[in-house]
Amino acid sequence: AATESELAVTMGECTPDALREMTWFSVRWAMSDELSPATRLHLASTSERLAALAAYASPSDYLAWLWLARSQALVGRWEEAEIVLKRAQELKPNGEPPVLFYPDREGLMRWP
């Protein structure tokens, strides 16, 4: 999945929406216990690059900024994720502020 998304970016075949969708898939796969740690780390890094491109390509799209914050948190860039999350909050339409994680039934944090 990471190779295909990187190829699509290299070929210039990506809209901001496609970049955001590829970010979502990369984050989901990076969280999978079924993959090796090296593969998960590669997918997490890929998600951060894709999300950064999406935010750059569509700077007024709060979802692009939200997924950038989530992917930065995934790779341990907590300070950057906090700054980016604030930008997503500034851009979000009316409603609840965006969050990085949601609590599950056991009180653990999970991705939305």
matplotlib code that plots the C-alpha trace (Angstrom):
import matplotlib.pyplot as plt

x = [0.0, 2.8, 4.6, 1.4, 0.7, 4.2, 4.1, 0.8, 2.4, 5.5, 3.4, 1.4, -1.9, -3.3, -6.0, -6.1, -9.0, -7.0, -4.0, -6.2, -7.8, -4.3, -3.3, -6.3, -5.4, -1.8, -2.6, -5.1, -2.5, 0.2, -1.9, -2.3, -0.8, -0.7, 2.2, 5.8, 7.1, 9.3, 6.3, 4.2, 6.9, 7.2, 3.4, 3.3, 6.1, 4.2, 1.0, 2.9, 4.2, 0.9, -0.9, 1.6, 1.0, -2.7, -2.5, -0.2, -2.5, -5.6, -4.7, -8.3, -9.4, -9.6, -9.6, -6.3, -4.8, -6.5, -5.0, -1.6, -1.9, -2.9, -0.1, 2.4, 1.2, 1.6, 5.3, 5.8, 5.9, 3.6, 4.6, 4.1, 0.8, -0.5, 0.3, -1.3, -4.4, -4.8, -4.8, -7.5, -9.6, -9.3, -10.6, -13.3, -16.8, -19.3, -19.5, -17.3, -13.5, -11.6, -9.7, -6.8, -8.2, -11.4, -11.7, -13.0, -15.0, -11.9, -10.8, -8.0, -7.4, -8.1, -8.1, -11.5]
y = [0.0, 2.4, 1.7, 2.4, 5.6, 6.8, 6.0, 7.9, 10.9, 10.7, 10.5, 13.6, 11.7, 12.8, 15.2, 16.5, 14.1, 11.1, 12.1, 12.3, 8.9, 7.3, 8.8, 7.2, 3.8, 4.2, 5.1, 2.2, -0.3, 1.2, 0.4, -3.3, -5.9, -8.3, -6.5, -6.4, -3.4, -2.3, -2.3, -0.5, 2.2, 2.6, 3.0, 5.5, 7.6, 7.3, 8.5, 11.6, 12.5, 12.0, 14.0, 16.9, 16.9, 16.9, 19.9, 21.7, 21.1, 22.0, 24.4, 25.3, 21.6, 20.9, 17.1, 17.3, 19.1, 16.7, 13.6, 15.3, 15.7, 12.1, 10.8, 13.0, 11.6, 8.1, 8.6, 10.3, 14.0, 15.1, 18.8, 19.1, 17.2, 19.6, 22.6, 21.1, 20.0, 23.6, 24.6, 21.9, 23.3, 26.8, 25.5, 23.1, 24.0, 24.5, 21.6, 19.7, 20.3, 17.6, 15.1, 12.9, 9.8, 8.5, 6.4, 2.9, 0.8, -0.2, 3.4, 3.0, 5.5, 4.4, 6.1, 7.3]
z = [0.0, 0.8, -2.5, -4.5, -2.7, -3.1, -6.8, -7.2, -5.5, -7.6, -10.8, -9.7, -9.9, -6.5, -5.5, -1.9, -1.3, -2.6, -0.5, 2.6, 1.8, 1.3, 4.6, 6.3, 4.9, 5.8, 9.4, 9.7, 8.4, 10.6, 13.6, 12.6, 14.9, 12.0, 10.3, 11.2, 13.2, 10.3, 7.9, 10.5, 10.9, 7.1, 6.8, 9.7, 8.0, 4.7, 6.3, 7.6, 4.2, 2.5, 5.1, 4.8, 1.0, 1.5, 3.9, 1.5, -1.4, 0.4, 3.2, 4.1, 4.6, 8.3, 7.7, 5.9, 9.0, 11.3, 9.6, 9.5, 13.3, 13.7, 11.5, 13.4, 16.7, 15.3, 14.6, 18.0, 16.8, 19.6, 19.7, 16.0, 16.2, 18.8, 16.7, 13.6, 15.7, 16.7, 13.0, 12.3, 15.2, 13.6, 10.3, 11.5, 10.6, 13.5, 15.9, 18.3, 18.1, 16.3, 18.5, 17.8, 19.6, 21.0, 24.2, 23.7, 26.2, 28.2, 28.5, 26.1, 23.3, 19.7, 16.3, 15.0]

ax = plt.figure().add_subplot(projection="3d")
ax.plot(x, y, z, "-o")
ax.set_aspect("equal")
plt.show()
